[in-house]
Amino acid sequence: MEILNYWWLLVLLFIVFSGLVTVNQATIAVITMFGKYQRILRPGLNFKIPILEQIYRRISIQNRSVELEFQAVTQDQANVYFKSMLLYAVMNAEEETIKKVAFKFISDKDLMQALVRTIEGNIRSYVATKRQSEILGLRKDLVESVKFEVDHVLEDWGYHLLDLQINDITFDKAIMESMSKVVASNNLKAAAENEGQALLITKTKGAEAEGNAIKIAAEAEREAARLRGQGVALFREEVARGMSQAAEQMKQANLDTNVILFSMWTEAIKNFAEYGKGNVIFLDGSTEGMQKTMNQLMAMLKMGPVPGNNNFDQ
C-alpha cells in the first residue's frame, strides 16, 4: 500500500512538472489544445495544462537578416545584378500579431521564400521602368519604393521591414566598360573646360593689368607734360622779366636797347656751337643776313607787351 502511494506521488509530481514551461527572453510561445489555438506564453516561467496543451511554436521577436542576390532587366534591356541585405522582424508582441506569424506559413522556409520573391519582384518591377543609365543614381529611390510596397504585404504576415540595403549594383562587362569610357571622356571634357576657363581668366587679368599700366603711364605722361609746360612758361616769364629790366637800365643809361638783341643772338650762336653734338646748322653770317635777323627780332619786340611783365620802350 505504501509503494502504491509512492507511485501516485511520483505520477502527480511528473504531471505538475510537465506543466511548467520556460520561455526565453525575446521569444513568445504559442499554445494549442487539440490542434486549436489557445493562448500565448511570454518570457519567463509559465504553466500549461499537462498533456492537453501543447507548445505549437516558439516565435522569436528579434531582428532577422537575409542576403539576397538576383538579376533584373532595365527598360533598355540591360542586365542589372543586385546584392542586398534585408532586415526584418515580427511587428510587435501583441497576441493578434503572434497568431498571424504562427499560422500564416507552415514553416520559416516558406516565409523566407515568399519574402525573397516579394522583394525581388518589386525591385524588378521598378528597374523595368528605368533606363540603365538611371539605375545607379536612383539607388535611394529604389530602396524607398520597395520598402513602401513590401511593408503592406509584410504587415499582413505579422512582420515589419526594418531596412533594405542594396550593397552592390553591377552590369554586364560590356556595359561596365562603356560606362567607364563615358566617365573618362566626361572627366577629360571637364578638365579641358577648366583649363580653358583658367586660360581665359589669365588672359583677362593680363589684359586688365596691361590696360591699368597704360592708363597709369598716360596719367604720368600727362602730369609730366603739364609740369614741363609750367616750367617753360616760368622760364619765358623770367626771360621776359630779365629783358625788361635790362632794357629799362639801358634806357636810363642812354644806351641802345638793340644791344640786348645782339647779345641774345651771339649767345644763341654760342649754344649752337657747344651743344650741337655734331649736327649741322646753317646760319647766314653775312652783314645783310645779320641785319635781317635783327630786324625780325625788333619786329617781335614791337608786337606788344608780354602779359604779366614790363614793356620794352621803343
Buried (B, 14 or more C-beta within 10 A) or exposed (E): EEEEEEEEEEEEEEEEEEBEBEBEEBBBBBBBBEEEBBEBBEBEEBEBEEEEBBBBBEBBBEEBEEEBEBEBEBEEEBEBEBBBEBBBBBBEBEEEBBBBBBBBBEEEEEBBEBBBEBBBBBBBEBBEEBEBEBBEEBEEEBBEBBBEBBBEBBBEBBBBBEEBEBEEBEBEEEBEEEBEEEEEEEEEEEEEEEEEEEEEEEEEEEEEEEEEEEEEEEEEEEEEEEEEEEEEEEEEBEEBBEBBEBBBEBEEEEEEBEEBBBEEBEEEEEEEEEEEEEEEEEEEEEEEEBEEBBEEBBEEBEEEEBEEBBEBEE
